[in-house]
Amino acid sequence: MVNIVLHEPEMPANTGNIGRTCVATGSVLHLIEPLGFKINDKMLKRAGLDYWDHLDMEIHESLDDFLEKYGDRKLFLATTHGGVCYADVLYEAGCFILFGKETAGLP
């Protein structure tokens, strides 16, 4: 199982689609606030379809809050500026893949 982390996601449809993928793969979805939408947003539910109720999800108040809880775990940063392709990485069970917000990436 892999943990997917979205830092300040802005687009509910993207988050819903990622949530649906997390359900299908048995992954945990971590959302770091502030969110650009409400969790009950109809676009989020539409993208997540009937799977949203089955999603294992944690919400964190800030990046610092997330790192305080999970900062000692294996963490991969998903970025367009990385030197290693995501497909060339060996992901260990329990690791975290952190994605930045759609318009700004990671801080």
Secondary structure, 3 states (H helix, E strand, C coil): CCEEEEECCCCHHHHHHHHHHHHHHCCEEEEECCCCCCCCCHHHHHHHHHHHHHCCEEEECCHHHHHHHHCCCCEEEECCCCCCCHHHCCCCCCCEEEECECCCECC
